[in-house]
Amino acid sequence: MATLTIKNIPEPLVKRLKQQAAAHRRSLNFEVISYLEQMTHSVPLDVDALLARARAIRGTPKGVRLTDRLLDELKVAGRP
């Protein structure tokens, strides 16, 4: 197996990794390996498909542009 050295890890990150390792009853080394394995096996996000799905289900009428002001008005519409 190969050896990997990672430098300049922020102390808060090391602390969180140690806490997670303890919670999973693993060594710090094995915890980091587990995270690396998870990240390299993750499915990449298809941004175009996600946007197409969001546009399909959001249900805004054509020609209506959602603005912060319109959203605020819609939130309070019909409320006492």
C-alpha positions as CSV (number, residue, x, y, z in Angstrom):
1,M,0.0,0.0,0.0
2,A,1.1,3.6,-0.7
3,T,1.7,6.2,1.9
4,L,0.2,9.7,1.5
5,T,1.3,12.7,3.5
6,I,-1.1,15.6,3.8
7,K,0.3,18.9,5.1
8,N,-1.2,22.0,6.6
9,I,-4.5,20.5,7.8
10,P,-6.4,23.1,9.8
11,E,-6.7,22.2,13.5
12,P,-10.5,22.4,13.6
13,L,-10.7,19.8,10.8
14,V,-8.3,17.5,12.6
15,K,-10.4,17.8,15.7
16,R,-13.6,17.0,13.8
17,L,-11.9,14.0,12.1
18,K,-10.7,12.7,15.5
19,Q,-14.2,13.0,16.9
20,Q,-15.7,11.2,13.9
21,A,-13.1,8.5,14.2
22,A,-13.9,8.0,17.8
23,A,-17.6,7.9,17.1
24,H,-17.1,5.2,14.5
25,R,-14.5,3.4,16.7
26,R,-11.8,3.8,14.0
27,S,-8.3,5.1,14.0
28,L,-7.8,8.5,12.5
29,N,-6.0,7.0,9.6
30,F,-8.8,4.6,8.8
31,E,-11.4,7.4,9.1
32,V,-9.6,9.5,6.6
33,I,-9.3,6.5,4.2
34,S,-13.0,5.9,4.6
35,Y,-13.8,9.5,3.7
36,L,-11.5,9.3,0.7
37,E,-13.1,6.1,-0.5
38,Q,-16.6,7.6,-0.2
39,M,-15.7,10.7,-2.1
40,T,-14.0,8.9,-5.0
41,H,-17.0,6.5,-5.3
42,S,-19.6,9.2,-5.2
43,V,-21.8,9.8,-8.2
44,P,-21.1,13.0,-10.0
45,L,-23.9,15.6,-10.0
46,D,-25.6,16.1,-13.3
47,V,-26.3,19.8,-13.0
48,D,-28.2,20.1,-16.3
49,A,-30.6,17.3,-15.3
50,L,-31.1,18.8,-11.9
51,L,-31.9,22.2,-13.3
52,A,-34.3,20.7,-15.9
53,R,-36.1,18.8,-13.1
54,A,-36.4,21.9,-10.9
55,R,-37.7,23.9,-13.8
56,A,-40.3,21.2,-14.6
57,I,-41.7,21.0,-11.1
58,R,-41.5,24.6,-9.9
59,G,-44.8,25.5,-11.5
60,T,-44.3,29.2,-12.2
61,P,-46.4,30.6,-15.0
62,K,-44.5,31.5,-18.2
63,G,-43.5,35.1,-18.3
64,V,-43.5,35.6,-14.5
65,R,-40.1,36.5,-13.2
66,L,-39.6,35.5,-9.5
67,T,-38.0,38.3,-7.6
68,D,-37.4,38.7,-3.9
69,R,-40.1,41.3,-3.7
70,L,-42.7,39.0,-5.5
71,L,-41.7,36.1,-3.2
72,D,-42.2,38.3,-0.1
73,E,-45.6,39.4,-1.4
74,L,-46.6,35.8,-2.1
75,K,-45.5,34.7,1.4
76,V,-47.7,37.1,3.2
77,A,-50.7,36.9,0.8
78,G,-53.8,35.7,2.6
79,R,-52.2,35.9,6.0
80,P,-53.8,37.9,8.7
